Amino acid sequence: MTTPLGPTEVRCPICLDVFDWDDTDLFVFRDGAYVPLDLTGVSDPVKRHDEMIGVYRRCPNPSADMAERHFLPISYASSGPPLVIGLVGRTEAGKSHLLASIISEMERGGLAPLGLHVAPVDEESHRRYLREHVASFVDGGRAIEHTARVQRDAMVTFTDAVLVGGGGGRERAVAFFDVAGDDLAVRTRSMRFVLALDALIFVVDPEYALRQGAPSDGDVAFETVMARLRAQPGLTERLPVAIVVSKSDIYRFERPVARWYRRPSLSAYLDGQPDTAEIVAESRDAFAFLHSRGARAWLRPYETFRHATLHFVSATGSKAVADERTGGHKVFPRGVRPRRVLDPLGAIFAMCGLLGDEAARKAGV
């Protein structure tokens, strides 16, 4: 098994080094640069807490294997080690749409049925994500461009992060990684962030996986990430996984998708008490749906990880079409209407203990 972190230790999701998290080596981002924050003489707790808003902690990078300095918001680990979730899947699987819908639903209070509240880890970067990704997509019905690829050894950081608390467990930062599927499919130094993940959402693109002539080896991004994780002792036994059949709106009138597509969001996790029978039933139906249609290779995460659930979701509610008025950019003419996008998150929260110890025991299929 992997060695657990101590109560004040954090694994940096950028360089993978482990270090003690404290209130030293603090910076503020000002005029396009990180500037050291001097709190000498600020002893009043009210003033100190006010000064700490928007502050960053510099990663010491103990191994000294990165030339570029990197920083994490002070709220990232102020409540203990964060929950780091990675979205895995091929380019065009719908990962960016799914994440934008998840963040949007959380902003609208979608986790209230679990007794959870949400706040930004870093106000500025969170609002930038909402402005640049969520607003035009969810409110404007404009499709999100494919995630840009990164250079082979470029520094990769999380896409957005929020503080989640109020359930049976304590408050915890939740960070999401969303990188291009083509990058996930190659084993570069930049992609080693997957070794810092605490949970994964594998996104199955049914338009690709169920088409005639789909590759028998499945999603290369799935396989590359799983190979990297299998090489680390204990990870496949420990990491919780949610496998989602994205774009389920395409099959919303077909069985068994119709049964789940119309079911209210988070119905299996109300009040933070997982309904094991419902979780098993949806996982069984999603497994059968993919298996019976020849997409068996896309089920390998379920066979690889000990704790896994399967879900039918739709980040958009309909297909995008090219719009000549926007230069051919794809839009959703009927608007964006997410369905059940928070259910995979509810499963992961339960399995990771965010809903309490009893929920963690009941949630993993």
C-alpha positions in Angstrom: 0.0 0.0 0.0 1.1 3.6 -0.5 2.3 5.4 2.6 -0.5 7.7 4.1 0.3 11.3 4.5 0.7 12.8 8.0 -1.9 15.3 9.4 0.0 18.3 8.1 1.5 16.8 5.0 0.3 17.6 1.5 1.4 16.1 -1.9 1.8 18.9 -4.4 -0.3 18.1 -7.4 2.2 19.8 -9.7 5.6 18.4 -8.7 4.3 15.4 -6.6 6.6 16.3 -3.7 5.3 15.9 -0.1 5.8 18.8 2.3 4.4 20.2 5.6 1.6 22.7 5.0 1.9 25.7 7.3 1.6 29.5 7.1 5.2 30.2 6.0 6.5 31.2 2.6 3.3 33.1 1.7 2.8 35.2 -1.5 0.1 37.4 -3.1 -0.5 37.7 -6.8 -0.1 41.3 -7.8 0.4 43.0 -11.1 1.0 39.7 -12.9 3.6 38.4 -10.4 3.8 36.6 -7.1 5.0 39.0 -4.3 6.1 37.8 -0.8 3.6 38.6 1.9 5.0 39.9 5.2 2.8 39.4 8.2 5.4 40.5 10.7 3.7 42.4 13.5 0.2 41.3 12.4 -0.8 39.5 15.6 -4.5 40.4 15.8 -6.4 37.4 14.6 -9.1 39.4 12.8 -6.5 41.3 10.8 -4.4 38.2 10.1 -7.4 36.3 8.7 -8.3 39.2 6.5 -4.7 39.4 5.2 -4.8 35.7 4.4 -7.7 36.0 1.9 -6.3 35.3 -1.6 -2.9 34.3 -0.3 -0.7 31.6 -1.9 1.7 29.1 -0.3 4.8 28.4 -2.4 5.6 24.8 -2.8 9.2 24.2 -1.6 9.7 21.4 -4.2 12.0 19.5 -1.9 13.3 17.3 -4.7 14.3 20.4 -6.6 13.3 18.7 -9.9 11.3 21.7 -11.3 13.0 24.9 -12.5 9.7 26.8 -12.4 8.3 28.0 -9.0 4.7 27.0 -8.4 2.1 28.1 -5.8 -1.1 26.8 -4.2 -3.9 28.8 -2.7 -3.7 28.9 1.1 -7.2 27.3 1.4 -6.0 24.4 -0.7 -4.9 22.4 2.3 -5.9 24.6 5.3 -8.4 21.9 6.2 -6.1 19.0 5.6 -5.1 17.2 2.4 -7.4 18.1 -0.4 -9.5 15.7 -2.5 -7.9 15.8 -6.0 -10.1 14.4 -8.8 -9.0 13.8 -12.4 -11.3 13.5 -15.4 -10.0 10.8 -17.8 -11.1 10.2 -21.4 -10.4 10.8 -25.0 -10.6 14.2 -26.7 -14.2 14.9 -27.5 -15.5 12.6 -24.8 -17.1 15.6 -23.1 -14.8 16.0 -20.1 -14.7 19.8 -20.2 -18.5 20.1 -20.7 -19.0 17.7 -17.8 -16.7 19.6 -15.5 -18.3 23.0 -16.4 -21.7 21.5 -15.7 -20.5 20.0 -12.4 -19.2 23.4 -11.3 -22.3 25.2 -12.5 -24.6 22.8 -10.6 -22.5 23.2 -7.4 -22.7 27.0 -7.8 -26.5 26.7 -7.9 -26.6 24.8 -4.6 -26.9 21.3 -6.3 -25.1 19.6 -3.3 -27.7 20.8 -0.8 -29.5 17.4 -0.9 -26.3 16.0 0.6 -26.2 18.6 3.3 -23.1 20.2 1.6 -22.1 23.8 0.9 -19.5 25.0 -1.5 -17.1 28.0 -1.5 -14.1 28.8 -3.8 -10.6 27.8 -2.8 -9.3 30.8 -4.6 -11.9 33.5 -5.4 -10.0 35.0 -8.4 -9.2 31.8 -10.3 -12.7 30.4 -9.6 -14.4 33.4 -11.0 -12.1 33.3 -14.0 -13.1 29.7 -14.6 -16.8 30.6 -14.3 -16.4 33.6 -16.6 -14.3 31.8 -19.3 -15.9 28.4 -19.3 -19.2 28.1 -17.4 -21.0 31.4 -18.4 -20.8 31.1 -22.2 -21.5 27.3 -22.1 -24.3 27.0 -19.5 -25.9 30.4 -19.9 -25.0 31.1 -23.5 -25.3 27.6 -25.0 -21.9 27.8 -26.6 -19.8 24.7 -26.8 -16.5 24.7 -25.0 -13.4 24.5 -27.3 -11.2 21.4 -27.0 -8.8 21.6 -24.1 -5.4 22.9 -25.4 -2.6 20.4 -25.3 0.4 21.0 -23.1 4.1 20.8 -23.9 5.8 17.6 -23.0 7.4 18.9 -19.7 5.1 21.8 -19.0 3.7 22.4 -15.5 0.1 21.3 -15.2 -2.1 22.5 -12.4 -5.8 21.9 -11.4 -8.5 23.5 -13.5 -10.7 24.7 -10.6 -11.0 23.9 -6.8 -13.7 24.5 -4.3 -14.2 24.0 -0.5 -16.9 21.5 0.3 -18.2 21.0 3.8 -21.2 20.5 6.0 -21.8 16.8 5.5 -21.0 14.0 7.9 -17.3 14.6 7.3 -15.2 17.8 7.7 -14.7 20.6 5.2 -12.2 19.7 2.5 -10.9 21.3 -0.6 -11.8 19.5 -3.8 -9.6 20.1 -6.9 -10.4 19.0 -10.5 -7.9 18.2 -13.2 -9.1 18.4 -16.8 -6.4 18.0 -19.5 -6.6 17.1 -23.2 -7.3 13.4 -23.9 -4.5 13.3 -26.3 -2.1 14.3 -23.5 -3.5 11.7 -21.2 -2.8 9.1 -23.9 1.0 9.6 -23.7 3.3 9.0 -20.8 5.0 12.3 -20.4 6.4 14.1 -17.3 3.6 16.6 -17.5 1.0 13.9 -17.0 2.5 12.5 -13.8 0.0 14.6 -12.0 -2.2 11.5 -12.2 -0.1 10.0 -9.4 -1.4 12.8 -7.1 -5.0 12.0 -7.8 -7.3 10.8 -4.9 -10.2 9.8 -7.2 -10.9 9.6 -11.0 -13.9 10.1 -13.2 -13.6 8.0 -16.4 -15.7 9.6 -19.1 -17.0 7.1 -21.7 -18.0 8.7 -25.0 -20.8 6.4 -26.3 -20.7 8.0 -29.8 -17.2 6.6 -30.1 -17.3 3.5 -28.0 -20.6 2.1 -29.4 -20.0 2.9 -33.1 -19.3 0.2 -35.6 -15.6 -0.4 -35.9 -14.7 1.1 -32.5 -11.2 0.0 -31.5 -11.1 -3.2 -29.5 -8.5 -1.8 -27.1 -10.9 0.9 -25.9 -9.9 4.4 -24.9 -6.1 4.9 -25.0 -6.3 7.6 -22.4 -8.0 5.1 -20.0 -5.3 2.5 -20.6 -2.4 4.9 -20.3 -3.6 6.3 -17.0 -4.5 2.9 -15.6 -1.0 1.5 -16.5 0.6 4.4 -14.6 -1.6 3.8 -11.6 -1.2 0.0 -11.6 2.6 0.5 -11.3 2.1 2.2 -7.9 1.5 -0.4 -5.2 -2.0 -0.1 -3.6 -3.5 2.7 -5.7 -6.0 0.5 -7.6 -7.1 -0.9 -4.2 -7.5 2.6 -2.6 -8.6 5.1 -5.3 -12.4 5.5 -5.8 -13.6 5.7 -9.4 -16.8 6.8 -11.1 -17.3 5.7 -14.7 -19.8 7.8 -16.5 -21.6 7.2 -19.8 -21.6 10.7 -21.1 -24.0 12.1 -23.7 -26.7 9.9 -22.3 -29.3 12.2 -23.8 -28.7 10.4 -27.1 -30.2 7.3 -25.6 -32.7 8.9 -23.2 -35.6 7.0 -24.8 -33.9 3.6 -24.7 -33.7 1.1 -22.0 -32.0 1.0 -19.5 -30.9 4.7 -20.0 -34.5 6.0 -19.9 -34.9 4.6 -16.4 -32.0 6.6 -15.0 -32.0 9.7 -17.2 -35.4 10.9 -15.7 -34.5 10.1 -12.1 -33.8 13.1 -9.9 -30.1 14.1 -9.4 -28.4 12.5 -6.4 -31.4 10.4 -5.6 -29.1 7.6 -4.3 -27.3 10.0 -1.9 -30.0 12.1 -0.2 -29.0 13.5 3.1 -25.6 11.9 2.8 -27.0 8.4 3.3 -26.1 6.2 0.2 -28.8 3.9 -1.0 -26.7 0.8 -1.8 -29.4 -0.9 -3.8 -29.9 2.1 -6.1 -26.1 2.5 -6.6 -25.7 -1.1 -7.5 -28.7 -1.1 -9.8 -27.4 1.9 -11.9 -23.9 0.4 -12.0 -25.3 -2.9 -13.1 -27.5 -1.3 -15.9 -24.6 0.9 -17.1 -22.3 -2.0 -17.2 -24.8 -4.1 -19.1 -25.5 -1.2 -21.5 -21.8 -0.9 -22.5 -21.1 -4.7 -22.4 -24.0 -5.7 -24.5 -23.2 -3.1 -27.2 -19.6 -4.2 -27.6 -17.9 -1.6 -25.5 -16.4 -4.1 -23.1 -12.9 -2.4 -23.3 -14.4 0.8 -21.8 -15.3 -1.2 -18.7 -11.7 -2.0 -17.7 -11.6 0.7 -15.0 -14.5 -1.1 -13.3 -12.5 -4.3 -13.4 -9.2 -2.6 -12.3 -10.3 -0.5 -9.3 -11.7 -2.1 -6.2 -14.1 0.8 -5.5 -16.1 1.9 -8.6 -19.5 3.0 -9.6 -21.1 3.6 -13.0 -23.5 6.4 -14.0 -25.6 7.7 -16.9 -25.1 11.4 -17.3 -25.5 14.2 -19.8 -23.6 17.5 -19.4 -25.6 19.3 -22.1 -29.0 17.6 -22.6 -28.6 17.7 -26.4 -26.1 17.6 -29.2 -24.3 20.7 -30.4 -24.6 21.9 -34.0 -22.5 24.2 -36.0 -23.8 27.8 -36.2 -22.9 29.9 -39.3 -23.6 33.1 -37.3 -20.7 32.2 -35.0 -18.3 31.2 -37.8 -19.2 27.6 -37.6 -18.6 27.4 -33.8 -20.8 24.7 -32.2 -23.8 25.8 -30.1 -26.7 24.1 -28.3 -29.8 25.6 -29.9 -32.1 24.3 -27.1 -29.8 25.5 -24.4 -27.7 23.5 -21.9 -29.7 21.2 -19.6 -27.4 19.0 -17.5 -28.7 15.7 -16.2 -27.4 13.8 -13.2 -23.9 15.3 -13.5 -23.5 15.5 -9.7 -24.1 11.8 -9.2 -20.6 10.7 -10.0 -19.4 13.3 -7.6 -21.8 12.1 -4.9 -20.4 8.6 -5.3 -16.8 9.8 -5.0 -17.6 12.0 -2.0 -19.3 9.1 -0.2 -16.4 6.7 -1.0 -13.8 9.3 0.1 -15.5 10.0 3.5 -16.8 13.5 2.8 -20.3 12.2 3.8 -19.0 10.4 6.9 -17.6 7.0 7.7 -20.8 5.1 7.5 -21.5 6.5 4.0 -18.0 5.5 2.9 -18.7 1.9 4.0 -21.9 1.7 2.0 -21.0 3.6 -1.2 -18.3 1.5 -3.0 -19.9 -1.1 -5.4 
